[in-house]
Each structure stands twice: as structure tokens, then as C-alpha cells.
Amino acid sequence: MIQQLLFMVVLGMVIAYVFRHLQATTEEGFHDAADIDTPSAILTGNTAWSTAFGEDNPLDLPWIASWSPADQAARRGQNCAVLYSRAGPEGTTIVTTSRSCEAGMAHTRPGDRIYLPDSIPLALQEQTIRHELVHIYQRRNPEAWAQFYRRQWSFILYREPPATMPASILGARRNNPDLWIPGTQYGGTWPCWKGRYWPAAVYTDPKRPQLRDAITVWWDDVRREILTEPPAEWIAFFGTPTQNEHPHELAAVMLTAEDTSTEAGRRLMNWWATKGSLLKQDPVAERFIPPS
Ligand SMILES: [Zn+2]
């Protein structure tokens, strides 16, 4: 009986070895030096880098691939591995990670995921989730938000910065996962106000970038200068919200606070009162409702 069992174990090992060897040979056979230049090879490189930091969801690869050298340096040593996850409000998944992920800042990711580092106190979680839910709505219907920004806030979202943008801003910009909406022409992370002012969050010390150490600057494309304060007419319209780098952040702050103290806030709350219930829904999910 024991002899039979031993024989089966040895046979199993031999089969596994032969199979693995065959598989490796086949893979080797199809590898080609030209692969190095293909986007998939670049993504594979990022996969190796990302899995070391607990970033093993394929949905996150475009976000990770978008990091500049400064973004990579700012995130060195972080760990975004999923500690546990639970169902969140409105079809979302709340993912708990370590406090090192995005320097402990809550954020959203594709697939209706809200990332909550475990350093966020329980008392602040509800408020934080409400803010992040706005970013989920923005991900679900980016076209509608882009249209609102253009018509009501004079903001146009671009995928690329203007050619005149100084290298000092480009090299120091802090990438924000909540603004990263891939797969749509409306996922522009470069906003422009009134065809002239380009706000951007930049690391205060680009040589030693820290995620929590960033300020918003405005590139004035007409006067070709960098402003460290928003233009006066911008403040008259938007007030002084805590996060001002992008309309998605302005909207999340104002909606969460139900802020109608500014013209921008009043327009947003009016728009949300009429369109909000529709815009909370996921248009992709709707398409998959089977016909009755
Ligand atoms: Zn936000």
C-alpha cells in the first residue's frame, strides 16, 4: 500500500517536472527581443515592480504606468496590498490597506473600489467615504461631469498639458489616483480654466517628493507665468476650497459639504439636484441588465 502511494507521488512529481519544463521551453521559444519595446512588455515590467508593493490588480496597471519619476519616488516603500475588503455603499467595494498606501490618503480606483488606509480613524471614515463616493460617480459618468465643468464652471479637461507648460511643473506634478480615469477621452487630468489658467498639484520638494507635501500652482498661459495663488476672479467664483487642483476635487469637496456659499457651489448643487440620482448609476452595469 505504502509502495503504491510512493509510486504515485514520484509519478506525479515526474509529470509535473516534464510539464513545467515543456511550458518553459514553449515560452522561451516565443520570446523575442522586439517584445521589449511593446506596451505589453512595459506593463509586464510594471507588474514586477507593482507586485512588490502589493499592487497586483491588473486594473491598476494603467495608473501605475502613469507615474512620473517624482511620483515613483514619492511612493517608494509604500504597500497597497489588500488587507481586507467589504461591500461599500452603492455597489462599491471598500478596500482596507496599510497606512503606507498613498501616504494614508483615501482614494478610488477603477472597478468601483474605494481604498481606505487603516490609519483613517473610524470617526472620519463615513465622511471620507462620502467624498470618495463622489469620485466613484465621476468615474461612472465622466462625460456628464466634463460637460458640467465646461458649461457651468468654464473648465475644460485635457489629456495633455499645453506645450507652453514649464518643465518645472511637468517634472514636479503629483499624480492623483482620483483623477485617473482611463479608457475615456473625458478622463483628462489637465484642467484649464477660461482657456487660460492651468492648475496643477506639484511636490514642494521635487528632489525629495512627499505625497502629502504638495501645493497647487496655476500656469497662466497668457502671461506665461506660474501663480502660487488662484486668480482673484477664480476665488470670487469658487471661494477657497481645501482641494483646488482639479474640478473633480472641487466638486467632491463642495458636494460633500453641500456648500452653496459660492456661485460654483450653487451651480453644482442645482445640477446635482436634477441629475444626481441618474448620475450615481453605472452606465456600464445598466447595459448588462438582461432583457425581460
Ligand atoms: Zn478627492
Boltz pocket constraint, residues with backbone or C-beta under 6 A from the ligand:
constraints:
  - pocket:
      binder: B
      contacts: [[A, 131], [A, 135], [A, 178], [A, 248], [A, 249], [A, 252]]
      max_distance: 6.0
